[in-house]
Amino acid sequence: MKTQRTIERSVRGMKTSDGAGVKLTRVIGTPVLRRVDPFLMLDEFRSDEPTDYLAGFPDHPHRGFETITYMIAGRFRHKDNHGHEGLLETGGAQWMTAGRGIVHSEMPEQKEGLVAGFQLWLNLPRKDKMCEPGYRDVQAGEIPKADLGGGAEAGVLAGRVGDVVGPIAGRETDPLYVDLVLPAGSAGVVPIPKGHAAFLYPFEGDVVVGEDRTLARGELGILTDGEEVRVAAKSGAARVLLVAGKPLNEPVVQYGPFVMSTTEEVEQAIADFQAGRF
């Protein structure tokens, strides 16, 4: 019998703003929850008020980690100083490896309506922090679905659920990134590699984790170790992010958008950015 994961700790995010004033909720990367190795930050943005998001995220730098942006509703266009450009549409995602350095922008392409989604920061191992930058845009139709029974399904952006393999692979952190869709009365069991750090974040409805632990909408639950987790819709339908990754267990020195392993490496990142070497 496989060992079941349960909720070890739960936290709520804090309201803040980033970019040029985009209002969001920071769930990981706060004084309450600094990191969940290998994850550095999780932001949820959700608003149908254009003044909350129209200013977007103008040009800004990154070095030493990866960002995963997943759009639940709305559209953002991204451009960078290496000549890449793409459009994030509803249901799609962007997996960006900042590596040795990149300067990019993420700007909304709509003037009204709901804009909602997530940005997750995933650390790179020290040996890969200065790798070449890269992007992978994944459209909604490229994210395969795993049938969990009873109408429940898992959209698999990264990792594996049963025989369904997501389009993102080949990372040392072996990430699992799943969007669980749970109709009313349904439940799903998802395997998670033993030893991976993992968390759940319901963003529509409340859920029950394991036998009896309720996790409310907007509440992040860090999971105990184990081989799988059972998640059920509590009342009505629910939708949940399930994210897991192999911890790096390496030093983390962060200064804003620069995440390195030593203070000297961060100072070098600042100097390189200021000198236009990104």
VMD Tcl script that draws the C-alpha trace (Angstrom):
set ca {
  {0.00 0.00 0.00}
  {1.36 3.40 -0.98}
  {2.09 5.94 1.75}
  {-0.36 8.83 1.80}
  {0.64 12.46 2.02}
  {-1.29 14.76 4.33}
  {-1.17 18.46 5.22}
  {1.84 19.31 7.37}
  {1.23 23.06 7.49}
  {-1.08 25.57 5.87}
  {-0.61 29.29 5.24}
  {-2.39 32.13 3.50}
  {-0.73 34.56 1.14}
  {-0.34 38.30 1.55}
  {-1.68 41.03 -0.71}
  {1.01 42.98 -2.52}
  {1.87 44.46 -5.91}
  {4.69 43.90 -8.37}
  {5.81 45.08 -11.78}
  {4.33 48.50 -12.48}
  {1.62 48.06 -9.86}
  {-0.08 44.75 -10.69}
  {-2.09 43.67 -7.65}
  {-1.51 40.08 -6.58}
  {-1.34 37.64 -3.69}
  {2.12 36.33 -2.78}
  {1.78 32.85 -1.30}
  {5.40 31.67 -1.24}
  {8.15 34.24 -0.73}
  {6.66 35.97 2.33}
  {7.89 36.36 5.91}
  {5.49 33.55 6.84}
  {6.68 31.15 4.13}
  {10.02 32.15 2.67}
  {10.61 29.14 0.42}
  {9.61 25.53 -0.23}
  {12.88 24.18 -1.66}
  {13.24 24.14 -4.68}
  {10.44 26.72 -5.04}
  {11.26 30.35 -4.32}
  {8.00 32.20 -4.90}
  {4.36 31.70 -5.88}
  {2.18 34.63 -6.90}
  {-1.52 34.49 -7.75}
  {-2.93 37.36 -9.80}
  {-6.69 37.60 -10.30}
  {-8.79 40.65 -11.08}
  {-11.50 41.86 -13.44}
  {-10.60 45.46 -12.58}
  {-8.30 46.72 -15.40}
  {-6.48 49.20 -13.16}
  {-5.22 46.22 -11.14}
  {-3.29 44.73 -14.08}
  {-3.05 47.10 -17.08}
  {0.39 48.44 -16.11}
  {1.76 44.92 -16.41}
  {5.36 43.91 -15.82}
  {7.64 46.16 -17.96}
  {11.27 45.22 -18.66}
  {12.90 43.56 -15.66}
  {15.88 41.21 -15.21}
  {16.25 37.65 -13.92}
  {19.26 35.42 -13.23}
  {19.74 32.02 -11.63}
  {16.27 30.42 -11.68}
  {13.21 29.53 -13.76}
  {9.75 31.11 -13.91}
  {6.55 29.27 -14.76}
  {3.62 31.49 -15.70}
  {0.25 29.74 -16.03}
  {-2.75 31.66 -17.36}
  {-6.18 30.77 -16.00}
  {-7.89 33.66 -17.80}
  {-6.77 36.52 -20.01}
  {-3.69 37.17 -22.14}
  {-0.14 38.43 -21.55}
  {2.50 39.11 -24.21}
  {6.12 38.54 -23.30}
  {9.23 39.93 -25.01}
  {12.89 39.79 -24.05}
  {16.26 41.28 -24.96}
  {17.28 38.10 -26.79}
  {14.63 38.51 -29.47}
  {12.02 36.12 -28.10}
  {8.35 37.06 -28.16}
  {5.18 35.11 -27.46}
  {1.58 35.37 -26.34}
  {0.32 33.65 -23.19}
  {-3.38 32.88 -23.68}
  {-6.02 31.36 -21.42}
  {-5.00 27.86 -20.37}
  {-1.45 28.24 -21.64}
  {1.86 28.52 -19.86}
  {5.36 29.85 -20.29}
  {8.38 28.08 -18.83}
  {11.32 30.48 -18.83}
  {14.85 29.56 -17.83}
  {16.59 32.79 -16.91}
  {19.98 31.13 -16.53}
  {22.88 33.58 -16.81}
  {20.59 36.52 -17.43}
  {17.60 37.85 -19.29}
  {15.59 41.08 -19.39}
  {11.95 40.63 -20.35}
  {8.49 42.15 -20.09}
  {5.05 40.63 -19.53}
  {2.22 42.94 -20.57}
  {-1.56 42.33 -20.72}
  {-3.14 42.40 -24.18}
  {-6.68 43.16 -23.02}
  {-8.27 46.33 -21.72}
  {-11.08 44.73 -19.71}
  {-12.27 41.39 -18.38}
  {-10.82 38.85 -15.98}
  {-7.07 38.29 -15.88}
  {-6.03 35.41 -13.64}
  {-3.05 33.12 -13.28}
  {0.05 32.16 -11.39}
  {3.76 32.73 -11.51}
  {6.02 30.22 -9.79}
  {9.77 30.64 -9.32}
  {11.78 27.42 -9.46}
  {15.41 27.46 -8.35}
  {18.21 26.17 -10.57}
  {21.05 24.08 -9.14}
  {24.24 26.04 -8.69}
  {25.94 24.25 -11.59}
  {23.17 25.41 -13.98}
  {22.64 28.99 -12.82}
  {24.77 30.42 -15.64}
  {23.24 28.31 -18.41}
  {21.89 29.83 -21.62}
  {18.46 31.48 -21.19}
  {15.51 29.77 -22.85}
  {11.73 29.69 -23.23}
  {9.09 27.07 -23.76}
  {5.62 28.37 -24.54}
  {2.97 25.71 -23.95}
  {-0.50 26.34 -25.37}
  {-3.61 24.99 -23.64}
  {-4.00 22.20 -26.21}
  {-0.49 20.94 -25.49}
  {-1.20 20.23 -21.82}
  {-2.36 16.59 -21.61}
  {-5.12 15.48 -19.24}
  {-5.01 12.46 -16.94}
  {-8.38 10.87 -16.10}
  {-8.59 10.36 -12.32}
  {-12.07 8.83 -12.36}
  {-15.48 10.17 -11.40}
  {-15.06 13.16 -13.69}
  {-11.87 14.34 -11.95}
  {-8.91 15.09 -14.19}
  {-5.38 16.43 -13.96}
  {-3.84 18.76 -16.52}
  {-0.16 17.83 -16.48}
  {2.19 20.69 -17.36}
  {5.28 18.99 -15.96}
  {6.01 15.55 -14.57}
  {3.90 12.39 -14.81}
  {0.47 11.27 -13.63}
  {0.02 7.61 -14.48}
  {0.77 7.22 -18.18}
  {0.29 10.93 -18.89}
  {3.52 12.92 -19.21}
  {3.64 16.70 -19.30}
  {5.53 18.66 -21.98}
  {8.18 20.00 -19.56}
  {10.91 17.60 -18.47}
  {14.68 17.30 -18.10}
  {15.15 19.39 -14.95}
  {17.32 18.26 -12.07}
  {14.50 19.28 -9.73}
  {12.17 16.83 -11.56}
  {9.14 19.14 -11.16}
  {5.53 18.02 -11.06}
  {3.02 20.75 -11.99}
  {-0.62 19.69 -12.12}
  {-3.96 21.51 -12.43}
  {-6.54 19.33 -10.67}
  {-10.14 19.80 -11.84}
  {-12.61 18.27 -9.39}
  {-16.35 18.30 -10.15}
  {-18.70 18.29 -7.16}
  {-18.54 14.98 -5.32}
  {-15.36 13.81 -7.04}
  {-11.91 12.90 -5.77}
  {-8.56 12.13 -7.34}
  {-5.40 10.37 -6.25}
  {-2.14 11.72 -7.68}
  {1.26 10.02 -7.33}
  {4.15 12.20 -6.13}
  {7.79 11.05 -6.12}
  {8.86 10.20 -2.59}
  {11.25 12.79 -1.19}
  {9.85 15.63 -3.30}
  {8.70 18.78 -1.52}
  {5.04 19.32 -2.46}
  {2.15 21.70 -1.91}
  {-1.50 22.15 -2.84}
  {-3.23 25.44 -3.59}
  {-7.02 25.45 -4.18}
  {-7.92 28.43 -6.33}
  {-11.56 27.52 -6.92}
  {-13.60 25.92 -4.13}
  {-12.51 24.06 -1.01}
  {-11.04 20.55 -0.88}
  {-10.46 17.71 1.55}
  {-6.93 16.30 1.59}
  {-6.47 12.71 2.72}
  {-9.28 11.52 4.97}
  {-10.43 14.68 6.70}
  {-8.15 17.72 6.34}
  {-9.97 20.66 4.79}
  {-8.00 23.12 2.69}
  {-9.91 26.26 1.81}
  {-9.70 28.30 -1.36}
  {-6.62 30.53 -1.18}
  {-4.93 28.43 1.50}
  {-1.63 26.75 0.61}
  {-1.05 23.35 2.15}
  {2.47 21.95 2.43}
  {2.36 18.17 2.23}
  {4.13 15.56 4.32}
  {6.36 13.07 2.49}
  {4.80 10.02 0.86}
  {3.99 8.44 -2.49}
  {0.57 9.89 -3.33}
  {-2.09 12.33 -2.22}
  {-5.88 12.10 -2.30}
  {-7.78 15.32 -2.95}
  {-11.58 15.59 -2.95}
  {-13.97 18.44 -3.71}
  {-15.56 19.42 -0.40}
  {-18.77 21.09 -1.53}
  {-19.31 22.01 -5.13}
  {-16.59 21.92 -7.76}
  {-12.94 22.73 -7.04}
  {-9.73 23.41 -8.89}
  {-6.31 22.97 -7.31}
  {-2.66 23.46 -8.18}
  {-0.50 20.52 -7.13}
  {3.22 21.28 -7.36}
  {6.20 19.18 -6.29}
  {9.95 19.14 -6.87}
  {13.15 17.53 -5.70}
  {14.82 19.76 -3.08}
  {18.25 21.09 -4.04}
  {19.50 21.53 -0.46}
  {21.87 24.27 -1.63}
  {22.53 27.77 -0.27}
  {20.17 30.45 -1.57}
  {21.22 34.09 -1.71}
  {18.50 36.25 -3.22}
  {18.43 39.93 -4.05}
  {15.17 40.69 -5.82}
  {15.28 39.02 -9.26}
  {18.78 37.58 -8.78}
  {18.94 34.18 -7.07}
  {22.41 32.77 -6.64}
  {24.40 30.65 -4.17}
  {26.77 33.27 -2.69}
  {26.76 36.99 -1.97}
  {29.64 37.43 -4.44}
  {27.58 35.82 -7.21}
  {24.68 38.18 -6.50}
  {27.01 41.18 -6.56}
  {28.36 39.97 -9.91}
  {24.79 39.61 -11.24}
  {24.01 43.22 -10.28}
  {27.22 44.43 -11.90}
  {26.56 42.44 -15.08}
  {23.02 43.78 -15.34}
  {24.11 47.37 -14.78}
  {26.82 46.95 -17.43}
  {24.31 45.62 -19.97}
  {25.76 42.10 -20.05}
  {22.37 40.34 -19.79}
}
mol new
graphics top color blue
foreach p $ca { graphics top sphere $p radius 0.5 }
foreach p [lrange $ca 0 end-1] q [lrange $ca 1 end] { graphics top cylinder $p $q radius 0.2 }
display resetview
